[in-house]
């Protein structure tokens, strides 16, 4: 018997053509190897078989930590620690007894038979193993509908796999298969989560953070760095490229028609800077954390105005999510504790920001943005390789 980790692919991947499935499987395997290597977790072998990924740990490796890290690879929907046995029924029963030794109350056995030449059907295996467990522990009762404990068995040509523990992953697509995007990262929960969503859908990201100088706090600057390191950890290599662009002087040079349009102007400015970075990086889209009507600059009227600043697609993964949904997901993925720190407010926000920007004003704001020395700002940006 041997403990292994099984990586189950996102169902979406398995629906692709055989050529794409093979290509993406190989990519996910490379991603797993990279992540395990930088986490100092050793695997003797990582390979795929019938749209399943197998990770065989080296002796004395922490298999729980291996499964935790495999579950953080995009494209994996589940990482399962399992005992692998021969296809001998006695070995399967022995491993099942070991795993079920702590079962109490009711239980069920469920078998998936991927190897159809195995001489027993799934129902027969369920019955044989279930009877063996009851024989060992007379207090156990069978409940097929709602058991207290579930024993799962997978029969493959390479052996039988009896599940010990599941770690739910995040699915999605392998990192890098969906082109490249420039993600605007303020350090708050929304922009950070939007970048994570893009990564989850297979988009490689380059981050852009606007250094607001005297208009925001050192705490805000430190929080942004923490977020960038957090995002870097989701990259298989653990490295993320980031542009830190100073924008305080650009705001000071901009003469707005009315200051209540400052937030719309600010977002236009950031989008234009992101566009310039996208050109340098040969990226395909810009990613922002806007949520419909959450703040003044995110009303439909203002989003329409902001869109006039660029011809690049602006991806807004959170656009129809409310604050509760955003915070709940941020907690689940370990982001909330970083972004929930109080860093104060931006000192440029007007008392009564505009909630609707007319087309005439939008075009005027575009002219103001494009009159600023934006190329110089990007050329002078601090480019960092953030390491997790």
N, C-alpha and C positions, 0 to 999 in steps of 0.2 A: 504494500500500500504506500502511496505517496501523496502528499498534499500539493495541489496545484491551484492556480488561479485561472478561471475561465473568463474571458472578456466577451460579453454579448454585444453585438453591433446594434446601433440605431437601426430600427426597422426600415427607415427611409433608405439607408445605404444598400440593404439587401435587395431592394427593388430596382436598382440600377442595372445596366447591361453587364454581362459577365466580365467584360474587359475593364469597365470602371470599378466594379467590385474588387477585382484582383488588384488593380492599381491602388485603390484606397486602402485595402487591407494591408498592403505592403507599407503604405505611408503611415498608417496607424501603428504598425509594428515598430517602425523607425522612431515614431514619437514616444512610444512606451519605453523603448531602449534608452532614448535620450533622457527622459524624465527619471527613470530608475537610476541611471548613471549619476546624474547630478544630485540625487537624493541618497547616494551611497547605499543603494539597495541592489543586491546582486541576483541576477537570474541566470540559470544555467542554459536556458533555451527560451526563446520567444518565437512562436510560429503560428500559422493559421491552418485550419482544416475545416472544410465545409462551412465557411462563413462564421467560424468561431475562432477566437484567438486564445492560445494556450501559453501560459507563463509558468515555467518550471523554475522555482527558486533554487538557489544554491543552498547547500547545507548550512544551517544556522542563520539563514536570512529570515527577516521578520515578515512572514507571509501576510500578516494583517496590514502592515504598512505598505506592502506591495499592492494589495488589493485596494487600499485607500488611494494610492497614487494612480493606479490603472483607471479607477473610476473618474479621475479628473482629466482624463484624455478625451477631447472632443471626438465624437463618433462612437464612444462606448456608452451604452445605456445601463450596463450593469457589470460589476466585477464580482465573481463568485469564488469563494474559497471552497474547494471540494477535495474529497479523498478519491484518488483514482485507484481502482482495483483491476484485476483481470476480469474477464467475462465469466469466470467461474461463479456459479450462483452462491456457493458457500462463502466466497470472498466478499461478494456483495452484501450478504446477510451479516457477516462479521463487521464490516465497516458501518453498516446501518445501525447495528446494535451499539457501536461505539458512539456514534453521533446522537442516538436517541436515548443514551443512558440517563440524561437529565429530564426527559419528557415527563410531564405530569398531566393528569386529566385526560383530555381527548386528543386524538391524533389522526392523521391521514397520511397515506403514502401515495405519491403521484410520480409516475414514470413517463419519461419521453424516450421513445425507442427510435433513434435516428438510424440505427443499424438494423435493417429489417430482416436480416438473416439470423438474428438472435432467436434461439428456439422457443422463447416464451414471449407472449404478448405483454403489452403494458399492464393490462388488467391482471394477468396471471402473476406478474412480478409484484404488483401492489399487494395482492392477496398473500403470496408466499412470504414476502418480507413483513407484512403486517402481522401475520400469524406468529412469525418468529419473535417479533417485538413483544407481543402480548404474552408469549410463552416465557420470555425473560422477565417481564414486568406485568404481573397479573392485574395491577390496579389500572392499567391503561384501557381506555375505551375508544372505539373507532367512531369518528364523526366526520363524514365525508363533506358535509356542507360548510361547517364553521368550526374547524378543529382548533384546539389550543396550540398545537404544534404540528408542523408540516415537514415531512421527510420527502425530499425530491431526489430522484434518480434519473440520470441521463445515460442511455446506452448508446455507445458509439463503437465503431470498428476498433478503435485504439484502446478501448476499455470501458469500464463503468465508472461514472462520476457521481458520487453521493455528496450533495450540497451540505456544507457546514454553515456558511454565513454569506449573506448577500450585501453588497454595497451598491446602492443606487447611484448611477452616474447621471450625466446630463445630456447624453445623446448628441444630437446635432451632426455636423459634418467635420471631417478631418481638417485641422487648422491648415490654411493655405490653399485650399482647393477652390475658393470663391474669390480669387483676386485679392487686391490690396485696397485698404481704405485708410483715410486720415481721420483719426478720432480726436475731437476736441474734448480735452479733459480738464475740468475746472478743479476737481478734487471732491466735488459733491457726489451724492449717491446716484443722481440721474445720469450724468455724463459717464460715470464709471460703469454703471450697469449697461448703458447703451453700447459701450465699447465691448463689454463682455458678451453681449448678445451677438454682436457682429462676429466676434471670434468663434462663438458657438456655431455659427452658420458657416464656418470655414473661411472667414475673411482674415487675412493677415493684416495687422494694423500697425500704423505709425502714429504715435501720440503727439498732439500739440497742446502745450499748456501756455496760457497767456499770463505772463508775470505782470501783475497790476501795479507793481511798485508800491508807492505810498498809499495807494487806494485800497489795499487789502493788507491783512496782518501776516506776520511771520508764521503764525499758526496755520493759516491757509496755505502758505507756501510749503510748510512741512507736511501738511495733510496731502497735498497733491503728490509729493514725492512718495509718501506711503502708498497711495493709490497706484502709482505707476509701478512700484515694486510688487504690489498685489497682482496687478494685471500681468506683469512679467512672469509670475509663477504659473500662469495658465498657458504660456507659450512653451512648447515642448523643450526648447533649448534653455528656457529661463531668462532670455534676453529680449529686451524691447527697446526699439529706437524711439527717442523722444526729442522734440524741438521745444525749447523753452524760449518763447518770444516775448520781448519787452514791449508792452503796449501803452504804458502810462503816458509817454510823450506823444504818442499818436492821438490819444484822447485830448491832450492839451492843445494840440495843433488844430483839431477839428472844430470848426465854428458851426454849430448846429443852428437851424432856424429857430427851434424852440427846444429847451433842455428836456422837456418831457419825452422827447424821442431818443433820449440817450441810450436806453436799453436796446431798442431796435437797431440803432446805429452800432452799438457794441457788438451785437450778434452778427450784423452785416460785416463788420470789421474782422471778426474772428473767422467767419466763413471765407472771406477773401484771403486771409492769411493761410487758412487751411488749403485753399485752392492752389496757392503758390507752392506750398509744401507738396501737394499732390502732384504738381507738374514735375518738381524735382525728383520725387520718389516714384514716378510712373504709376501712381495710384489711380483708382477708378471711381472712387466715391468719397464723400465726406459724411462722417457719423456724428450726430449730436444727441443730446439727452432730453430733448423737448417732449413734454407731455401736454396734450391739448388743453389750453386754457388754465394750466396750473399757475402760471404767473402772467403778468401783463404782456410780455413779449411773445407769449405762446398762444395768443388768440389766433383764430383762423385768418383774420385780417392782417395781423402782423406777420404771421408765417408766410403769407402770400407776398408781403412786401420784402421780407428777408430773402425769399427765393430769387428775387430779381438780381441779386448781386453775383450769381454764378450760373454757369451752364452745367456744372458738375451735379450729378444726382446727390441730394441730401437725404441720407437714410436716418430715420427717426424711430428706432425700435420701440420706444416707450410711448409712442404718440397716443395710444388709447388705453394706457394703464393708469390707474389712480394711485394716490400716494400709499395707500395701505398695501396694494399689490406690490408696488416697488419695494417698500420697506420689508415686506415678508420675504421676497426673493433675495434681497440683499442680506438678510439674516441667514437664510439657508446656505448661501454660498460663501459666507464669511466676510462679506464686504461691509456690513452695517456698522460693526464696531470701529472701523476706520473712518467712515464718512460721517458718522453721527456726532463727531467732536465739534463743539461750538467754536468756530473760528471768527465770529463776528460777521458783519455785513459789508458788502462792497460799498465804499464811500462815494461812488459815483451815481448810485441809484437815486433818481429824483423822487421827491415826496409823492407826486402823483404821475406815475409813468403812463404814457399813452397806451390805450388798449386797441386803438384802431389807427392804422397809418394809411392815408389816402395815396393813390397811385402817384400823384404829383409830388408829394413829400417823399415817397419811396425813391423816386428817380433822383430827387435832389440829394437824398442821403447817399445813394450810389455814387453820384458825382463827387461828394465830399470824401467818401472812402477811397475812391480811385485816385484822388488828388494827393493822397498821403504817400510818404516814402515807404511803401509796403515791401518792395523788393529789398530795400536796405535793411528793413527790420528782420526779414527772413534770413538774409545773408549774415546778419550779425547775431542771429539766434544761437543760443547755446545748445549744441546737439550732443545728447548723452545716450549711451547705451546702458539702460537700466537693467540691473541684474537682481533676480529674485533672492 
